[in-house]
């Protein structure tokens, strides 16, 4: 007797779906049929609840993986711009702990979890942090932001008391 995946109980189907990367692949499983839609929805809700509980109890574990010198990877930064499109997260700019700003663009493939420096055409924006980036009609749009030293310094004028 042959057993097919649709013969499995819902609990087992949800367990199998929970092993799929939660980005594009799991989202596409929702399109198979109504049963898979419900099972995928349950897996996503369970993952969100588990993550929120882990954050609340401080039980998240971060591991630094040894990086191989021949694999390109993004440098440590904060206040960067990021957006997600298709199955990738794009990161631009940001700054170091010493407030040095970047103007590099990186792409993280969410399926393989590997970083790539996309080849871009034209002029790069100036190095900046705290900018906003979004995907719109096959383009990444970047606007706003801050750089150090600021190209627009703050001017202060003392006002004498009467």
Order of alpha helices (4+ residues) and beta strands (2+ residues): alpha-alpha-alpha-beta-beta-beta-beta-beta-beta
